[in-house]
């Protein structure tokens, strides 16, 4: 967990989600690293009950990015999504002979960190290296032809 965010990051919290952290983590894991629009689609069509709470948190993070930092939703990806344990409500279930069995109702917290990924000059570098590979291949093709000519001269 990072306390300081970079300039191109934004986060949203959802505290006291009435689901176990193990079940909520399955949903959080499914959206980790996805672009925002794909993550919203994945949560919308998920059959898990905790997907609704995760979707609310994700939409809140998107709104934070657009309104507070002026980022575009198209350039956002889910950098981190993690779950933490919160309180546990304890209830009792009556059993036979005056005994009582425990009922534990766990709560969890969800944090989603989004990052703005703006296309940089890195996309141009592979094109240059591809051009270099072509020139290297041309040189490699030219050299064997020269060697064959030398062998024929002897």
C-alpha positions in Angstrom: 0.0 0.0 0.0 1.3 3.4 -0.9 0.5 6.5 1.1 1.8 9.0 -1.4 0.3 8.9 -4.9 2.0 10.1 -8.0 0.6 13.0 -10.0 -1.0 10.6 -12.5 -2.7 8.4 -9.9 -6.0 8.6 -8.0 -7.7 6.4 -5.5 -11.0 5.6 -3.9 -11.9 3.7 -0.7 -14.9 1.8 0.3 -15.0 1.0 3.9 -17.4 -1.5 5.7 -18.4 -3.7 2.8 -20.5 -6.5 4.2 -18.5 -9.4 2.6 -15.5 -11.5 3.7 -12.1 -10.2 2.5 -11.5 -13.6 0.8 -14.6 -13.3 -1.4 -14.1 -9.6 -2.1 -10.5 -10.3 -3.1 -11.6 -12.6 -5.9 -13.4 -9.7 -7.5 -10.6 -7.2 -6.9 -8.1 -9.6 -8.4 -10.2 -9.9 -11.6 -10.0 -6.2 -12.4 -6.3 -5.6 -11.5 -4.3 -4.3 -14.4 -7.3 -3.8 -16.7 -8.3 -0.6 -18.5 -11.1 1.1 -16.8 -13.8 0.5 -19.4 -13.0 -3.3 -19.4 -13.0 -3.4 -15.6 -16.5 -1.8 -15.4 -17.8 -4.3 -18.0 -16.3 -7.2 -16.1 -17.9 -6.0 -12.8 -21.2 -5.3 -14.5 -21.5 -8.9 -15.8 -20.0 -10.7 -12.9 -22.2 -13.0 -10.9 -20.5 -12.3 -7.6 -22.5 -10.3 -5.1 -19.5 -8.2 -4.0 -19.0 -7.1 -7.6 -21.6 -4.4 -7.1 -19.6 -2.8 -4.2 -16.4 -3.1 -6.2 -18.1 -1.4 -9.2 -19.3 1.5 -7.0 -15.8 2.0 -5.7 -14.3 1.9 -9.3 -16.9 4.4 -10.6 -16.0 6.6 -7.6 -12.3 6.5 -8.5 -13.1 7.3 -12.1 -15.2 10.3 -10.9 -12.3 11.4 -8.7 -9.9 11.2 -11.6 -12.1 13.3 -13.9 -13.3 15.9 -11.5 -10.3 16.4 -9.1 -7.3 15.8 -11.4 -8.8 16.4 -14.9 -7.9 13.0 -16.3 -9.7 11.3 -19.2 -11.4 8.1 -18.4 -10.1 6.5 -21.6 -6.5 6.7 -20.4 -7.0 5.1 -17.0 -6.0 1.6 -15.9 -6.5 -0.1 -12.6 -3.0 -0.1 -11.1 -3.9 -1.6 -7.7 -7.0 -3.0 -6.1 -6.6 -4.5 -2.7 -8.8 -5.7 0.1 -8.3 -5.3 3.9 -10.1 -6.8 6.8 -12.4 -4.6 8.9 -14.7 -5.3 11.8 -16.5 -8.6 12.5 -20.1 -8.5 13.8 -20.5 -11.3 16.3 -23.9 -12.9 16.8 -25.1 -16.0 18.6 -27.0 -19.0 17.3 -29.0 -20.9 20.0 -28.0 -24.6 20.2 -29.4 -27.5 22.2 -29.0 -27.9 25.9 -28.6 -24.1 26.5 -25.5 -23.7 24.5 -24.8 -21.1 21.8 -22.9 -21.2 18.6 -21.1 -18.2 17.2 -22.1 -16.4 14.0 -19.3 -14.2 12.6 -20.3 -11.6 10.0 -17.1 -10.1 8.6 -16.7 -6.7 6.9 -14.0 -5.6 4.5 -12.5 -2.5 3.0 -11.6 -2.0 -0.7 -9.1 0.4 -2.1 -8.7 1.0 -5.9 -5.8 3.0 -7.3 -6.1 4.2 -10.9 -3.3 5.4 -13.1 -3.4 7.6 -16.2 -1.5 6.0 -19.0 -0.8 8.6 -21.7 1.0 7.3 -24.8 4.6 8.4 -24.7 7.5 8.4 -27.1 8.2 4.7 -26.3 5.9 3.7 -29.2 8.4 5.3 -31.6 11.4 3.4 -30.3 10.4 -0.1 -31.6 9.9 1.4 -35.1 13.5 2.6 -35.0 14.8 -0.7 -33.8 12.8 -2.5 -36.5 14.5 -0.2 -39.1 17.9 -1.1 -37.6 17.1 -4.8 -37.8 16.3 -4.5 -41.5 19.6 -2.8 -42.2 21.4 -5.5 -40.2 19.6 -8.2 -42.2 20.5 -6.5 -45.5 24.2 -6.5 -44.4 24.0 -10.1 -43.3 22.5 -11.1 -46.7 25.2 -9.1 -48.6 28.2 -10.7 -46.7 27.6 -14.4 -47.6 27.4 -13.4 -51.3 30.8 -11.8 -51.0 32.2 -14.9 -49.3 31.0 -17.1 -52.1 32.7 -14.9 -54.7 36.0 -15.2 -52.7 35.8 -19.0 -52.6 35.3 -19.1 -56.4 38.4 -17.0 -56.9 40.7 -19.5 -55.2 
